Amino acid sequence: MTTPSTRRHDAMTRIAGGVAAVLLGVPFLILVSRVVASRFDPAVDPHGYALIFGVLLSVPLGLGIGLVAPLVLPRARRRSGYTASMSICGAIVVGLFALWFTA
């Protein structure tokens, strides 16, 4: 049986997780879009600094999203949420490094 304070704590955790996921997700998406634009259109970034620093800065942001995003799920679903989010963020980071090293 859950007490009102436990339900309130769960709700606060879910809200804080959502806010943190958005605050980490927006810069992550901006960096990923800059990396992709820099890789496929050299006129956007002729020296490749957006590609290099975008990949390097997106790795900790991706890790942060992978750790924070499952907090928006109910407590019973968080384990599968962590597995899915870390797998997806890991695949995105591997793809970013592939874009960087094949440039």
Secondary structure, 3 states (H helix, E strand, C coil): CCCHHHHHHHHHHHHHHHHHHHHHHHHHHHHHHHHHHHHHCCCCCCCCHHHHHHHHHHHHHHHHHHHHHHHHCCHHHHHHHHHHHHHHHHHHHHHHHHHHHCC
